[in-house]
Amino acid sequence: MDSTTKDEMQPALLPVSSCPGPEWPEQQRAERLARGAALKWASGIFYRPEQLTRLGQYRSREVQRTCSLEARMKSVVQSYLEGVKTGVWQLAQGLEAVQEAREALGQAHGLLRGMAEAVQALEPLRKQVSQHQQLQALSQLLPRLRAVPASVAHTRSLIDAQRLLEAYVSLRELEQLQEETWASLGDLELPIFEGLGPLSEALGQAVEVAVGDAGQLAREDPALLVAAVRVAEVETGRTTSLEQAPRDWRQRCLRALQEGLERVHFGTHLLPGPGALAGWLEALRVALPAELATAEALVAPCFPPHYKVVQLWAHTLHSGLRRCLQQFMEGPELGAADAFTLLHWALHVYLGPEMMGSLELGPEADVSQLEPLLTLENIEQLEATFVSKVQANVVQWLQKALDGEVAEWGREQEPDTDPSGFYHSPMPAIVLQILEENIRVTSLVSESLQRRVHGMALSELGAFLRSFSDALIRFSREHLRGEAMALNYVSYLLAALNHQSALSSSVSVLQPDGVASGALAPVEAALEELQRRICRLVLEALLVELQPLFMALPSRQWLSSSELLDDVCERTARFCRDFWRVRNPGVQLLLAEAERTVVLQYLCALMQGRLVCRGADERNQAAERLQHDAAKLRDLFLDLGLEENFQCAPVLLTLRKLLNLRDPTMLGLEVAGLRQQFPDVSEDHVSALLDLRGDVSREQRLAALSSLQAGPQPTPPAGRRALFSLVPAPTPAPSSCLPSGPCA
């Protein structure tokens, strides 16, 4: 395709500079985009030669489109021109109207300026007309104004006579006359009406006093109460034209009701003094339900329903009582009885069926919305006060019980016994009763108070047990040192063991329902410690009796005669003769400990090396003596009531085998057997026993002692307590393997 043909196909576009008017950058950019689009379109359409045949069709189509666009543009321009012509005509009409209005406003301004001058000229005349009107109205009201002082006096007499409705009607007539005079005289107040303000206040006070005594008037003169309420209601709904604050007598009546109730029941002169709180609360228990019943039956019908008299009555009594209780809490600290009474009354009696929880109290009272009488801080304070006061009393009572018991220990008579012959004292029952009653009574108040008192009781019981134990120790030391000899020393120790047994068997009464079972563990541990302490004191007394006898054992006399052990058995039997007065399981414990103490003393004597057997005959005599003594001790304690399986004397039979062995080379087996039965036996103990035989060489001794180290440490037999670990054995000398000679 040649360049000439391509130029003919491009549409004839005018250059941008040929457009009349100012040139805009946006217009130039639009023309460039249009030219570029047209060239692109033409290049795409006529790129191929076969399409040149359709050039005429495209040209005629573009001519038609151009003519159509020109026609539409002419139509739009013509429409715009007609609109502009109409707008120009309307603007001309508006201009004419504005000019006419301006001329009219100028004329009106001139007229107003003339009228203002006329008004100023007529001002004196207007004042004279106003004065004439006031004088005319005053002349008409003059007869009524002359009667105002008499009406005021009459109204005051009606108020004094408590004829409140008539007084209010008279007062309203006077106030209406005042309003008419005020309106007629142009807001001018006459001095004659100065007494209406005090008169109105006097009537308001009379209404307030009547409503304040609503409870009494509802019973004695309900008409007066109704009249006062009607006056307050009418006055509350009235509006006045005078520039006065509205008299809201309804609110005054409500305040009077509340203040009257609080004055009757919670006045300063009615508040109780120290120690009188219980009586005051009891009086309120009777008075407050009666007051609510009066309000519901007699007072409420005298008031409109929107007063909600029963609810007001209940809430006022509650708030007054709550305020009084707060004053008590802020005053001097209450005693234990007052604190307990207040807690029980506020938490149970006040909310109970006798008072605010009564079924006879209707829903109008709305007691469900009442705040608690006592806050959580108040309850915490009262509980702490009660616990501290009760604790101080408990300490005094327990100390008195302990002092009384200690005072009896120095008597010449034996302890008192019960019908069964057991040593008996009321002290355990007194102690538990004191604590149990304090715990039980707190269950009437709350679980938290019961837990506090329960913890306090257990703490004080533990302190009492420690004091009791300390007193027993002082009693024992003074007796043993001879500072204060007690004729019945052991008997009172046995009685103390019965006291401990009584406390142990009955301490469960201090465990209230809902408290963890482990709470008594410290007390039970203290009771067990007290039992061990008493047993230790009894055994110390037994040792004082027996130690001189065991100083001569073993000896030649012991080998040839049973006299030494007979003396031991006689003194032991005499010492234990009153053990039967101890209740089980205390008596079995005492007998077992006494038998163990005797056996331990026997073993200690054997280990001291006082005797060395000279030959086989003396070894046989020593073995037979051990067998005889074991049987003697067994029979002694069987007679005293100790079962055989709790006795320790059979250890002597085991030692007898060690002494009775004829072949020293077999000592290792016997020592191993001894270790199996008594794992706490030591080399010193075995050496002392071998010294007693008197025929053991160094090699045999070493062989026997080596059997103690052979094998693992044996487990002690079930139920068998340690013996040899409590027996002091002398440390063997370097020449201990040699016989030390006879010991007379």
Disulfide bonds with the S-S distance in Angstrom:
none
